[in-house]
């Protein structure tokens, strides 16, 4: 049985960015002797959940949960929950309840 052949492709700017990110992580890892936190990487690991409410013109009022980083602004709009079942593609403005 022959091993599958690799498909050659062009190196892209995205590949450069991925490689730079990997090398930067490696440098931080080495500098901090394998004790790296999300904060060291400039990331916010705290998650918050908001309850948002919106009005779909086809299905009426809906309430949904939104989870994101504490540093993120809550959403201004959300998809109608019926879109999860493939029945609606409407995006509605929302406001935060909690």
C-alpha positions as CSV (number, residue, x, y, z in Angstrom):
1,X,0.0,0.0,0.0
2,X,1.4,3.4,-1.0
3,X,1.4,6.4,1.3
4,X,-0.9,9.2,0.1
5,X,0.9,11.9,-1.8
6,X,1.0,15.4,-0.4
7,X,-0.7,18.0,-2.5
8,X,1.6,21.0,-3.1
9,X,0.2,24.5,-2.6
10,X,1.5,28.0,-2.6
11,X,2.7,29.5,0.7
12,X,0.3,32.4,1.6
13,X,0.4,35.4,3.9
14,X,-1.9,33.5,6.3
15,X,0.7,30.8,6.5
16,X,3.3,33.4,7.4
17,X,1.0,34.8,10.1
18,X,0.4,31.3,11.5
19,X,4.1,30.6,11.6
20,X,4.9,33.9,13.3
21,X,2.2,33.2,15.9
22,X,3.6,29.8,16.7
23,X,7.1,31.1,17.0
24,X,5.9,34.0,19.2
25,X,4.1,31.5,21.5
26,X,7.3,29.4,21.6
27,X,9.4,32.4,22.7
28,X,6.9,33.3,25.4
29,X,6.8,29.7,26.5
30,X,10.6,29.5,26.8
31,X,10.9,33.0,28.4
32,X,8.4,32.1,31.1
33,X,9.7,28.5,31.7
34,X,6.5,26.9,30.5
35,X,4.3,28.9,32.9
36,X,2.1,30.9,30.6
37,X,-1.3,32.4,31.4
38,X,-3.9,33.7,29.0
39,X,-3.2,37.2,30.3
40,X,0.5,36.7,29.3
41,X,-0.8,36.2,25.8
42,X,-3.1,39.3,25.9
43,X,-6.2,37.1,26.0
44,X,-9.2,37.5,28.3
45,X,-10.3,34.1,29.6
46,X,-13.2,35.4,31.7
47,X,-16.5,34.5,30.1
48,X,-19.9,36.2,30.7
49,X,-23.3,35.2,29.6
50,X,-26.1,37.7,28.8
51,X,-29.7,37.1,28.0
52,X,-30.8,39.1,25.0
53,X,-34.2,39.7,23.5
54,X,-35.1,40.5,19.9
55,X,-38.1,40.6,17.6
56,X,-38.1,38.5,14.4
57,X,-40.5,39.9,11.8
58,X,-41.5,36.3,10.9
59,X,-41.6,34.5,14.2
60,X,-42.1,37.2,16.8
61,X,-40.2,37.9,20.0
62,X,-37.4,35.7,21.1
63,X,-35.0,35.4,24.0
64,X,-31.5,33.9,23.6
65,X,-28.3,33.6,25.5
66,X,-25.0,35.2,24.3
67,X,-21.7,34.1,25.8
68,X,-18.5,35.9,25.2
69,X,-15.4,37.4,26.8
70,X,-15.9,39.9,29.6
71,X,-14.0,42.5,27.5
72,X,-16.4,42.0,24.5
73,X,-19.4,44.3,24.0
74,X,-22.7,42.5,24.0
75,X,-24.2,41.9,20.6
76,X,-26.4,44.5,18.9
77,X,-28.2,41.9,16.8
78,X,-28.7,38.1,16.8
79,X,-30.2,35.5,14.5
80,X,-33.7,34.3,15.1
81,X,-33.6,31.0,17.0
82,X,-35.6,29.3,14.2
83,X,-32.5,29.6,12.0
84,X,-30.9,26.8,14.1
85,X,-33.6,24.5,12.5
86,X,-33.1,26.0,9.1
87,X,-36.5,27.7,9.1
88,X,-35.4,31.4,9.3
89,X,-32.5,33.5,8.3
90,X,-33.6,36.8,9.9
91,X,-31.2,38.8,12.0
92,X,-32.9,41.1,14.5
93,X,-31.7,43.9,16.7
94,X,-31.5,42.8,20.3
95,X,-31.3,44.4,23.8
96,X,-29.7,42.9,26.9
97,X,-32.1,41.7,29.6
98,X,-29.5,40.4,32.1
